[in-house]
Amino acid sequence: MHSTLTLPAAVERAAIANRHAWGPQPGPADLTALATAHAGLHAARLLTPYVTAHTRLSEFRADDLRHALSPHGTLVKVRCVRRTLHLWPHEHAADAHTATLRLRLGATLATARRHGLNRNDLERTATQCQEALAGGPLAYRDLQDRMLKAHSLPAVEAVRLGIKWAWESGQITCRNTSPSLHREQREFALIEHAHPTARLTHPDTTAATTRLIRHYLHAYAPASTADLLWWTGLSQAEITPALATLRPAITPVRVEGLPGGLLTLTEDIDHIRAAPPLPADHVRLLAFEDPSLKGYFATRDRYRDVAHHTHVFNPIGEARAVITLAGRAVGTWNWDKKTRTVRHSLLTRLTRRAMREVRHRLDQAEAFLLTEPG
């Protein structure tokens, strides 16, 4: 066991900001590297991955993300940790999908039982879903109607749950084919049609879980076991064998102002320690449900003052879009769909210099969000 290292909070924040490409030092250069650096880009809300990429990649365009999710791209949308949608590089998607498969199938089966359906029913209907998609992608309503007609299924709910089972199992995928980042147009397809180079299943769940935890630590450490449990949605029993496997590669760390001992991959320690604190006037915007905020639960104090918790996180725990100054949340911002403008609210007074940078970043966000029709 390594001795415990104590890090200044400002150094730790700067290291993660740089790692996630919103610090002053060079970070990931493209979408695939960005998704890797965040252990998947959070995508539960339509705008989140677009804004996340815009705030980190200087030349990013919305079309870049659509291409990355196309059959010729490098990213795949996977419902995984905490049963939420993330965009993962093809090479790592199987780890996230396999390690968290129990969570999603269990929740789907519980819903099915309330409708009088069992696992065999779901698997049979999922197979019918694959048969319906064998000829090519279909919109959700078209897929549902084709299955109802072809198999004389008794209830729409049985079809919907069969489609969900097929998706959660990794047999099919759902893509947004809308030409605008402000709208969703869902299309279902067989995974081999939509992402020919992606494989979502792995035969060894324990190995996949170990790799997923390694992805997490490389993206978010220093972090606590409680952070890890919350982020993955897995149980203590599920992560314990993985942590035991990784233990020789982990260094315990303390960060000033954060509770308890934190876990960090030993290979990342020197890089973290070398990060200079963020400049006092360093302003960046983070998206609604931004992955940098979603990576933590027990140690969220690294980004926000306790008094500002309800401003930074909504009542169900979702991270609001925030304005950061030197890595700390000092305000919130949002896209107003009706007026098609960016609005903001500050949590504290800022210097004139910092305020000029805030306005510049807000103007950039508004210009980006105006590039495509609402």
C-alpha positions as CSV (number, residue, x, y, z in Angstrom):
1,M,0.0,0.0,0.0
2,H,1.3,3.4,-1.0
3,S,1.6,6.2,1.6
4,T,-1.2,8.9,1.4
5,L,-0.4,12.0,-0.6
6,T,-2.1,15.3,0.1
7,L,-2.9,17.6,-2.8
8,P,-3.9,21.3,-2.8
9,A,-7.5,21.7,-3.9
10,A,-6.5,24.2,-6.6
11,V,-4.0,21.8,-8.1
12,E,-6.5,19.0,-8.2
13,R,-9.1,21.1,-9.8
14,A,-6.7,22.3,-12.5
15,A,-5.5,18.8,-13.2
16,I,-9.1,17.6,-13.9
17,A,-10.0,20.8,-15.9
18,N,-7.0,20.1,-18.1
19,R,-7.8,16.4,-18.4
20,H,-11.3,17.3,-19.4
21,A,-10.2,20.0,-21.9
22,W,-11.6,23.0,-20.2
23,G,-8.4,24.1,-18.5
24,P,-5.7,26.3,-20.1
25,Q,-3.4,23.4,-21.0
26,P,-3.8,21.3,-24.1
27,G,-6.3,18.5,-23.7
28,P,-8.1,16.0,-25.9
29,A,-8.0,17.1,-29.5
30,D,-11.1,15.4,-30.9
31,L,-14.4,13.9,-30.0
32,T,-13.1,10.3,-29.5
33,A,-10.3,11.5,-27.2
34,L,-12.8,13.7,-25.4
35,A,-15.2,10.9,-24.8
36,T,-12.3,8.7,-23.5
37,A,-11.1,11.5,-21.2
38,H,-14.6,11.7,-19.6
39,A,-15.3,7.9,-19.5
40,G,-18.2,8.6,-21.8
41,L,-19.9,11.9,-22.7
42,H,-23.2,12.3,-20.8
43,A,-26.1,12.4,-23.3
44,A,-29.3,12.1,-21.3
45,R,-30.3,15.6,-22.4
46,L,-30.3,16.5,-26.1
47,L,-28.0,19.5,-25.9
48,T,-25.6,18.2,-23.3
49,P,-23.0,16.4,-25.6
50,Y,-23.1,19.2,-28.1
51,V,-22.5,21.9,-25.5
52,T,-19.9,19.7,-23.7
53,A,-17.9,19.4,-27.0
54,H,-18.4,23.1,-27.9
55,T,-17.0,24.3,-24.6
56,R,-13.9,22.1,-25.0
57,L,-13.0,21.8,-28.7
58,S,-12.3,25.1,-30.4
59,E,-13.2,24.0,-33.9
60,F,-16.2,21.8,-33.0
61,R,-19.3,21.9,-35.2
62,A,-22.6,20.1,-34.5
63,D,-22.1,18.0,-37.6
64,D,-18.9,16.6,-36.1
65,L,-20.9,14.8,-33.4
66,R,-23.5,13.5,-35.8
67,H,-20.7,12.1,-38.0
68,A,-19.1,10.5,-35.0
69,L,-22.3,8.7,-34.2
70,S,-22.9,7.6,-37.8
71,P,-22.0,4.1,-39.2
72,H,-18.7,5.5,-40.2
73,G,-18.0,7.2,-36.9
74,T,-16.2,6.2,-33.7
75,L,-18.8,6.8,-31.0
76,V,-21.9,4.8,-30.0
77,K,-24.7,5.9,-27.7
78,V,-25.0,3.4,-24.7
79,R,-27.3,3.4,-21.7
80,C,-24.9,2.3,-19.0
81,V,-23.8,3.9,-15.7
82,R,-26.8,4.8,-13.5
83,R,-28.9,3.6,-16.5
84,T,-28.2,6.9,-18.3
85,L,-27.1,7.6,-21.8
86,H,-23.5,8.1,-22.6
87,L,-21.5,8.4,-25.8
88,W,-18.5,6.0,-25.7
89,P,-15.7,5.2,-28.2
90,H,-16.3,1.9,-29.9
91,E,-13.2,0.3,-28.2
92,H,-14.5,1.0,-24.7
93,A,-18.3,0.7,-25.1
94,A,-18.4,-3.0,-24.3
95,D,-16.9,-2.3,-20.8
96,A,-19.6,0.2,-19.9
97,H,-22.4,-1.8,-21.5
98,T,-21.4,-5.2,-20.0
99,A,-20.5,-4.0,-16.5
100,T,-23.9,-2.3,-16.0
101,L,-26.1,-4.7,-18.0
102,R,-27.7,-6.2,-14.8
103,L,-29.0,-2.8,-13.8
104,R,-30.9,-2.2,-17.1
105,L,-32.2,-5.6,-17.7
106,G,-33.4,-5.9,-14.1
107,A,-35.3,-2.6,-14.3
108,T,-36.8,-3.6,-17.7
109,L,-37.9,-7.0,-16.3
110,A,-39.4,-5.4,-13.2
111,T,-41.5,-3.2,-15.5
112,A,-42.5,-6.1,-17.7
113,R,-43.7,-8.1,-14.7
114,R,-46.1,-5.4,-13.8
115,H,-47.7,-5.9,-17.2
116,G,-47.9,-9.7,-16.8
117,L,-44.8,-10.4,-19.0
118,N,-41.8,-12.6,-18.1
119,R,-38.2,-12.8,-19.4
120,N,-39.1,-15.3,-22.1
121,D,-41.8,-12.9,-23.4
122,L,-39.2,-10.1,-23.6
123,E,-36.6,-12.2,-25.3
124,R,-39.1,-13.5,-27.9
125,T,-40.3,-10.0,-28.7
126,A,-36.7,-8.7,-28.8
127,T,-36.0,-11.3,-31.5
128,Q,-39.0,-10.1,-33.4
129,C,-37.6,-6.6,-33.1
130,Q,-34.4,-7.7,-34.7
131,E,-36.2,-9.4,-37.5
132,A,-38.2,-6.2,-38.2
133,L,-34.9,-4.3,-38.5
134,A,-33.1,-6.8,-40.6
135,G,-34.0,-4.8,-43.7
136,G,-32.7,-1.5,-42.4
137,P,-33.3,1.2,-39.8
138,L,-36.8,2.2,-38.8
139,A,-38.4,5.1,-36.9
140,Y,-39.8,4.1,-33.5
141,R,-43.4,4.2,-34.6
142,D,-42.7,2.4,-37.8
143,L,-40.8,-0.3,-35.9
144,Q,-43.7,-0.7,-33.5
145,D,-46.3,-0.9,-36.2
146,R,-44.3,-3.5,-38.2
147,M,-43.9,-5.7,-35.2
148,L,-47.6,-5.5,-34.3
149,K,-48.7,-6.4,-37.8
150,A,-46.1,-9.2,-38.4
151,H,-46.7,-11.1,-35.1
152,S,-50.2,-10.1,-34.0
153,L,-48.9,-9.1,-30.6
154,P,-51.6,-8.5,-28.0
155,A,-50.5,-5.2,-26.6
156,V,-48.5,-2.1,-27.6
157,E,-46.8,-2.3,-24.2
158,A,-45.4,-5.7,-25.0
159,V,-43.9,-4.4,-28.2
160,R,-42.4,-1.4,-26.4
161,L,-40.8,-3.5,-23.7
162,G,-39.5,-5.9,-26.3
163,I,-37.8,-3.0,-28.2
164,K,-36.4,-1.8,-24.9
165,W,-35.0,-5.2,-24.0
166,A,-33.4,-5.5,-27.4
167,W,-31.8,-2.1,-26.9
168,E,-30.7,-2.7,-23.4
169,S,-29.2,-6.1,-24.4
170,G,-27.1,-4.5,-27.0
171,Q,-28.8,-6.1,-30.0
172,I,-30.1,-2.8,-31.5
173,T,-29.2,0.9,-31.1
174,C,-31.1,4.2,-31.2
175,R,-29.7,7.1,-33.2
176,N,-30.9,10.7,-33.4
177,T,-31.1,11.5,-37.2
178,S,-32.4,15.0,-36.8
179,P,-30.3,17.6,-38.8
180,S,-30.6,20.0,-35.8
181,L,-29.0,19.8,-32.4
182,H,-32.3,21.2,-31.0
183,R,-34.5,18.4,-32.1
184,E,-34.7,14.6,-31.8
185,Q,-35.6,12.2,-34.5
186,R,-35.1,8.6,-33.2
187,E,-34.2,5.8,-35.5
188,F,-33.6,2.2,-34.4
189,A,-31.2,-0.2,-36.2
190,L,-29.4,-3.4,-35.6
191,I,-26.1,-2.7,-33.9
192,E,-24.2,-4.2,-36.8
193,H,-25.9,-1.9,-39.2
194,A,-25.6,1.3,-37.2
195,H,-22.1,0.7,-35.8
196,P,-20.3,-2.0,-37.8
197,T,-17.1,-1.7,-35.8
198,A,-18.7,-1.6,-32.3
199,R,-19.3,-4.6,-30.1
200,L,-21.3,-4.0,-26.9
201,T,-21.0,-7.3,-25.1
202,H,-18.1,-9.0,-23.3
203,P,-18.2,-12.5,-21.9
204,D,-16.5,-11.6,-18.6
205,T,-18.5,-9.2,-16.5
206,T,-15.9,-8.9,-13.8
207,A,-13.2,-8.0,-16.2
208,A,-15.5,-5.4,-17.9
209,T,-16.3,-3.9,-14.5
210,T,-12.6,-3.7,-13.6
211,R,-11.9,-1.9,-16.9
212,L,-14.9,0.4,-16.4
213,I,-13.6,1.4,-12.9
214,R,-10.2,2.0,-14.4
215,H,-11.8,4.3,-17.1
216,Y,-13.5,6.1,-14.3
217,L,-10.4,6.7,-12.1
218,H,-8.4,7.8,-15.1
219,A,-11.2,10.3,-15.9
220,Y,-12.2,11.6,-12.5
221,A,-9.6,10.6,-9.8
222,P,-8.9,11.7,-7.1
223,A,-12.3,10.3,-6.2
224,S,-13.9,8.4,-3.4
225,T,-15.4,5.0,-3.3
226,A,-18.8,6.7,-2.7
227,D,-18.3,8.7,-5.9
228,L,-17.5,5.6,-7.8
229,L,-20.6,3.7,-6.4
230,W,-22.8,6.7,-7.3
231,W,-21.4,7.2,-10.8
232,T,-21.6,3.5,-11.8
233,G,-24.8,2.7,-10.0
234,L,-23.3,-0.7,-9.1
235,S,-23.3,-2.3,-5.7
236,Q,-20.4,-2.5,-3.2
237,A,-20.3,-6.3,-3.9
238,E,-19.9,-5.7,-7.6
239,I,-17.1,-3.1,-7.4
240,T,-15.1,-4.8,-4.5
241,P,-13.5,-7.6,-6.7
242,A,-12.6,-4.9,-9.4
243,L,-11.0,-2.6,-6.8
244,A,-9.1,-5.6,-5.3
245,T,-7.6,-6.3,-8.8
246,L,-6.7,-2.6,-9.3
247,R,-5.4,-2.1,-5.7
248,P,-1.7,-2.4,-6.7
249,A,-2.2,0.3,-9.3
250,I,-3.9,2.7,-6.9
251,T,-2.4,5.4,-4.7
252,P,-4.5,6.8,-1.8
253,V,-4.7,10.6,-1.9
254,R,-6.2,13.4,0.2
255,V,-7.4,16.7,-1.3
256,E,-7.5,19.7,0.9
257,G,-11.2,20.5,1.7
258,L,-12.6,17.1,0.6
259,P,-13.6,14.4,3.0
260,G,-11.7,11.1,3.5
261,G,-9.2,9.2,1.5
262,L,-9.5,9.3,-2.3
263,L,-8.5,6.8,-5.0
264,T,-6.1,7.7,-7.8
265,L,-4.3,5.6,-10.4
266,T,-0.6,5.7,-9.5
267,E,0.3,6.3,-13.2
268,D,-1.6,9.6,-13.1
269,I,-0.1,11.1,-9.9
270,D,2.8,12.9,-11.4
271,H,0.6,14.5,-14.0
272,I,-1.9,15.7,-11.3
273,R,0.8,17.1,-9.1
274,A,2.4,19.0,-11.9
275,A,-0.8,21.0,-12.8
276,P,-0.4,24.7,-12.0
277,P,-3.6,26.2,-10.4
278,L,-6.0,27.7,-12.8
279,P,-5.6,31.5,-13.3
280,A,-7.9,33.6,-11.0
281,D,-9.7,34.9,-14.1
282,H,-10.1,31.5,-15.9
283,V,-13.7,31.3,-17.0
284,R,-15.4,28.4,-18.6
285,L,-19.0,27.3,-19.1
286,L,-20.1,23.7,-18.3
287,A,-23.2,22.1,-19.8
288,F,-26.4,21.0,-18.1
289,E,-25.5,17.5,-16.7
290,D,-21.9,18.2,-17.8
291,P,-19.7,15.0,-17.2
292,S,-17.2,17.0,-15.2
293,L,-19.9,17.6,-12.6
294,K,-21.6,14.2,-13.0
295,G,-18.4,12.3,-12.1
296,Y,-18.8,13.0,-8.3
297,F,-21.4,12.8,-5.5
298,A,-19.6,12.6,-2.1
299,T,-16.9,15.1,-3.2
300,R,-19.0,17.7,-5.1
301,D,-17.5,20.4,-2.9
302,R,-14.6,20.5,-5.3
303,Y,-16.8,22.5,-7.7
304,R,-19.3,24.3,-5.5
305,D,-19.8,26.0,-2.2
306,V,-22.3,24.2,0.1
307,A,-24.4,27.3,0.2
308,H,-24.8,27.2,-3.5
309,H,-25.8,23.6,-3.8
310,T,-29.5,24.1,-4.8
311,H,-28.3,26.6,-7.5
312,V,-25.8,24.2,-9.0
313,F,-27.9,21.0,-8.6
314,N,-31.6,20.8,-9.1
315,P,-34.0,18.9,-6.7
316,I,-33.4,15.5,-8.4
317,G,-29.7,15.9,-8.4
318,E,-29.1,17.0,-12.0
319,A,-26.2,19.3,-12.5
320,R,-27.3,22.7,-13.9
321,A,-25.3,24.4,-16.6
322,V,-22.8,26.5,-14.6
323,I,-20.3,29.3,-15.1
324,T,-17.0,28.5,-13.5
325,L,-14.2,30.8,-12.3
326,A,-10.9,29.2,-11.5
327,G,-12.7,25.8,-11.5
328,R,-15.5,26.8,-9.1
329,A,-19.2,27.4,-9.9
330,V,-19.9,31.1,-9.7
331,G,-23.1,31.3,-11.7
332,T,-25.6,29.4,-13.9
333,W,-26.7,29.8,-17.5
334,N,-29.3,28.3,-19.7
335,W,-30.6,28.3,-23.3
336,D,-34.0,29.9,-23.6
337,K,-35.8,28.0,-26.3
338,K,-38.6,30.6,-26.8
339,T,-36.3,33.6,-27.2
340,R,-33.3,31.6,-28.5
341,T,-31.0,33.5,-26.2
342,V,-28.6,32.5,-23.5
343,R,-29.5,33.8,-20.0
344,H,-27.4,33.7,-16.9
345,S,-27.4,34.3,-13.1
346,L,-24.4,35.0,-10.9
347,L,-24.0,33.5,-7.4
348,T,-21.4,36.0,-6.4
349,R,-19.9,39.3,-7.5
350,L,-17.1,39.1,-10.0
351,T,-14.3,41.5,-11.0
352,R,-14.8,43.5,-14.2
353,R,-12.1,41.4,-15.9
354,A,-13.8,38.2,-15.0
355,M,-17.2,39.6,-16.0
356,R,-15.9,40.5,-19.4
357,E,-14.7,36.9,-19.9
358,V,-18.1,35.6,-18.7
359,R,-19.9,37.7,-21.3
360,H,-17.5,36.5,-24.0
361,R,-18.1,32.8,-23.1
362,L,-21.9,33.4,-23.0
363,D,-21.8,35.1,-26.4
364,Q,-19.8,32.2,-27.8
365,A,-22.4,29.7,-26.4
366,E,-25.3,31.7,-27.8
367,A,-23.7,31.9,-31.3
368,F,-23.1,28.2,-31.3
369,L,-26.6,27.3,-30.3
370,L,-28.0,29.7,-33.0
371,T,-26.1,27.8,-35.8
372,E,-29.0,25.4,-36.2
373,P,-32.8,25.9,-36.3
374,G,-34.9,25.3,-33.2
